[in-house]
Amino acid sequence: MSQPKAVLEKVRQELMKRKIELEHDLKRLSQEPVADDQVQDPGDQALSSTMEALHVSLQDAELGEYNRIGRALEKIQDGSYGICMDCGGPISERRLKSYPDAARCLSCQEVFEEKGLGQ
């Protein structure tokens, strides 16, 4: 699916803005201490463990989004943006508006998720 240059430029700018936001968030998360080094009772240890798991989960989610944005920007650059990586068909404009880093059309994404392959 060939997008007009003006549309692609707008998408590229939005993706770049989000990429910069994620870079700042990831830097902050990597420098943010999760727990202090004080002696803790079992309840505090459980809370610290839970907070650390949430911190890592957030960091992983943001890193995943960051990587998807990078791939979308590469696709804009090489002219393959909006083309499903599985079937080679167009990804709907509506889907791209909701998920500008979508790599699959909705049909292929559903099949991918049904097979339990994740995102």
N, C-alpha and C positions, 0 to 999 in steps of 0.2 A: 504494500500500500504506500503510495507515494504521497507524502504530506507536503503541503505548500511550504515554501521556505520560511515565510513569516510565522507559521504555526510551529515549525520545527525550532526556530530561533526562540520563540516564547517558551516552549517546552525545555529547551536547552538552558535558558536562563533560570527557569524555576528549579530544574534539577541541580544546577550549579549552586543556587542559593541554599537548597536543602543539603547539598553535599558539604558546604562550608559550615552550616549549623551542626551537622553530624560530626565534622572534624573537631569543632569546639567541644561538643558534648563528650566525644570519645576521649579527648585529651583530659578533660575535667575528670571523667570517670576513672581514667587510668592513674590520676594523681591523687584521687580522693581516698583517704584511709577508710577502710570498711569497719574496722574494730580498733579500739584502743588496746594497749597491752596490759591493762589492769587485770588483776585476779578477779575471776567472775564465779558466781555461784551457778549451779546447773541451769537455772532459769535464764540468767544473763547469757550463758553460753549458747543456749538454744536460740535465743533472740539474735545473738551475734551471728550464729550459723545461718539463720533464716535471712538476715539482712545481707550477708555475704552472697548467698545464693540468688537473692533478688538483684543484687548489684551485678553479678556475673551475667544473669539472664538479660538484664537491660543492656549491658554492654554487648552481649552476643547479638541481640535483636538489632541494635543500632549499627553494629558492624555488618550484619547481613544486609540491612537497607543500604548502607554506604556502598557495599560491593555491587548490589543490584543497580544503583544509580550510576556507578562507574561503567557497568556494562551497557546501560541505556545510552550514556553519553558516547561510548564507543560506537554504538549502532547508529546514532545520529551522524557521527563523523563519517562512517563508512557507507551510509546510505541504506542500511538495512533496518532502520527503526520502524516499528509498526508491523513487522513481519514475524509471524509465529515461528519459533525455533523448531517446532515439531512437524507441523504440516506445511509450512511455507506460505500459508494463506495470510490474509490481512488480519490484524488485530483491530477490533472495532474502535472507532474514534471515542465512543462512550467509555469503553474499558480503559483506553489510554488516558482519558481525562481523569478517571478515578484512580488509576494505577499507572502513572507515566513510566514506571520502570517494568511494566508487564512484558514478559518474554514469550508468553503463549496466548493464543486466542482462548476465549472462554471454554470452548468445547475441549480443547487439548488440556487446559488447566484442570478441568473437571476429571478427565481421564487420569491425568498425572496424580491428582490427589486421591482418587479411588484406588489407585495401585499402591497408595501409601508411600509415595516417594517424596512427600513434603512439598516444598515450594519450588 
